[in-house]
Each structure stands twice: as structure tokens, then as C-alpha cells.
Amino acid sequence: MLSIVPSPACAEPLVFVDLETTGGSLGVHRITEIGVVEVGPSGVTQWSSLVNPQQPIPFFIQQLTGISDSMVRDAPTFDVIAQDLLARLDGRLFVAHNARFDHGFLRSEFKRTGIKFQPDVLCTVQLSRAIYPAERRHGLDALIERHALVPFARHRALADADLLWQFWQHLHSAHSADILRGHIEQVTRRFRLAGDIDEDTIERIPAGCGVYVFYGENDVPLYIGRSVRLRQRVRAHLSGAKRSAKEQRLAGLVRRVEWTATGGEIGAMLEEGRSIARLNPAHNRVSKARRDDPRGAPWRYAGAIAIEEADAATGARAWHVVDGWQFLGTATSLDEAARLGSSVMSTGSLASFELSTYRILGERLSRGLKVIPLGAALLTNIESA
């Protein structure tokens, strides 16, 4: 054991981690070797283990890493070392190069054994880019050359994890603690999220357009927002990456999140406006009335209309139904949109004029936004039935 204490620029204990695998596809390929450098107040320790991947290692991977099928044949499978490995990693900042790869593989392996693994993660590729924005290359070989790091092997797990520890020490000798602390916080992904929200919850959120609602204690609505990248936006709100002081205060209050996929940006705007009016969340800015706000502008159509759009992120198509400046909801087909429009007409449940819907659509309709009169759509469907 070496008696080296980490720099105060990152007060939390650290683990520098590297993996070797049978390939790059998460869920298909498996881990063949794990290397860990643990750094904490008591010093630095190193640990590594070969892992039996329970599948053949491709020849080009054997050539790259030097790890052969015969070397891992009698090695422990991941489930055998899982608890020991978790004890080394748990409660420490997980530092890796291209950390999404290493964290993803370990998270998948732990999940197979019934263990939830959600450390906070720091990617040294992103850290290098943040500190050295003028440099174009940030792979391990580039770091070795640029910062005079000393590899005792390459493409072996513990040796590459040690290179990350060397890089970390170099950064602390070359930059002030305040500068480093800011960059570290900027690129660290915090997975210990709010309330009952964890990474598994985040992964269930759609990747494309939508609206999210944060709830606090006693299920009180706190904040409603929209995004064209819904999952990414919610994670950014709660994970600590590039958050403002206001967002940090809000994140501390959140206990759960709900979301709605909207199939497009216009749908997200309409759903957000409707939800804010319905739930009145405490942290949303209240829209102030303007002099030119209508007191009930006439509806331009004979009945309900549908606005068709596609989600740029997912390609999913959606039809947003509006009648009398009231947003009625989003449908996944024109038939469903027609039924939604006709059901409101038949029940007479059309509510009062919605200012948010008028503001969102008023200008777009005047500029020729394509709409589908749902009365005509419904008639066409009936005749073709």
C-alpha cells in the first residue's frame, strides 16, 4: 500500500477502473478482466482479476489485450467476485476513460447478479476535453504522450486504470484546486438522484420529445418542463451536471417524476401549457397577461383539428388534437385523433378558451401550419369502412 492522499480538489474517495471485454456491445459481450485503483484518505491500493466471460474471446481481442481463452478458463465468473468488487467500488466516485463503456458493462453484470450498481461517474475523456479544449485527441495513448504518463502495459485492465491515476496526479500538479474542482463537478454524472428516482427510472423515460413533472413531499407538483430530448433533460436536472443554483435547490425537493411522450415539439409545448394550467406547480413562472391577449378569440374551424408532426429524435409520428383553442391531447394515429375529437363533441365536455394553446398555435396557424379537419377525417374513415 502506498501512502498517497488525494488532492482536496475532489474530497470524495475515488476508484479508477478499467475493463477488458470480449467486444464492445453491451448485453452481448462480457468482461474478461477488471482493474481497480482505489484512492482514499488512507492511501492507494490496487486490485485486479481475470473474469471468465463464459463465451469465446474473439481472436483480434486476444491479440489486442493478450488475454486468451486459456487464461480465463479457470478464472472466477463475475457472480463469484461481485460482492468483493462492490465493496471496493461502493460509495466512491467511479473514474474511467470512456466511462459510459466501463460503467455500462459493470452495471449490466451487477444487474445479472441482482445487485443495483449506481455510482457517481467521472469520465476522464470528458475531463481532458474540459481542461484542454484546444487538444483534438483525448484517448489514453494521447494522454500518455502529452502528459508523460508511464504505462507498464497497454490494454490490460489494471495497467490502464493506473494510467488514469497518473493522469489525475498530473492534473493536480498542473492546475489549481479551484479550477479542477469546477471541471470535475461539470463533467461528473451524479446517479444518486432525488427521492425514489434512480438510473433505472431515468432509463424508462423516452429519449425524444415530451413533458416531465417533478413532484415533492406529499406529491405536491413542483415543476413542469418540456424537452426535445426528454430523458437527457431530466437526467441533467437531477444528476448535478452543469446545474444552476436554482436547479440544485429544485433537485433537492424532488421526490418523484412523471413524463409524457408527445411525438414532437409542438405537442410538448401544448402539453406543457395544459399541465401548468391544471397543476399550477410552485416553481414554474406564471405567464403574465398582456394587453393584446384575447378574451376569447373566435375558433377558425368548424370543429376539432389535428396537427401532425414527427419526433426528430425517434421518428415517431403524432397527431395533436385542438378544438376551440383547447388542447385535447395527442394521438398515435389519425383514426385515434378523430375519435378523440368526436368524443369531446359528443359529450359536450369542451372547456373554456386556453390562453397557452392560443399563444402557441395562433401565430403558427397564421403562418400556414398544416392542419387536418377531424370532421372530414372521421367521415372519410366511416365511408371507407
C-alpha angles and dihedrals in degrees: 000000000000120000098226118140119207121247118268088239085087110027097182122089115264140211121197107206136188131174137197115208142179089252145328103274114104111222092021105055128050140214120269101176138013126199124188131183109192117203123186144132091290094053140260129318132178130213133174140166139182112234128210102234092195089228134076119276110233114245095242089052090051089052092048098047104024089231111131134190090253091055094056098036093094096029119113118267116242095259090059094057097032098101094044091048093047090053089056095047104034116107094009132108106259109226121188141147109254083005094189088070098048095039092047094052094046093045090052093048093047089048090056088058093048096255123130110222115189112150124163107263133216119188114208091203089061091042091053091049091050095050098037105033093160092062118090100199124061104162120123093261089054091050091049091053097040099044101030094244116174117227118199088192137350129232091015115117103233093040092053092045088053090053089058090052089051090050090051091052090048091053091053092051094046102042138041120260092242094054092047093047091056094049093045093052091046095058101032115107110215111211097176093091136177128300111321093344114117136158091275088059091048092051090057092059113099117255096224137058121332152114128265131199123203117207127196136194114335088015093284112166109246108172141355122202141163135216142174086226101043101175093045093049095050091047091050090050092055108026100068098244112142093335122165120229089257092053091048091054091049093048089055090060099047118108103166141000135217126192142190125203109222104185094232147016097267089052090051091052092049093047092046092052093047093047094049091051092048100042102028095208116207097232100049119099110249113236110240120222116253129210092244094050110124121238091217113337113207116261110246098215139063092242143328121348134197125221112206122208140153128231107244092209100048105017090233115149123222139179118216113206121215131173129173091355089303120122107225100182145275126287131197094219138026090245090056090047091052091050091049092052094045094047091058091048093049094049095042089227097138107137130211128293113296112217093198092055091047092051094048097046105026097081095036093053091050089053092056104268106181113249134178117219102227095207089064092043092052092048090051092051092049092050092049094048 
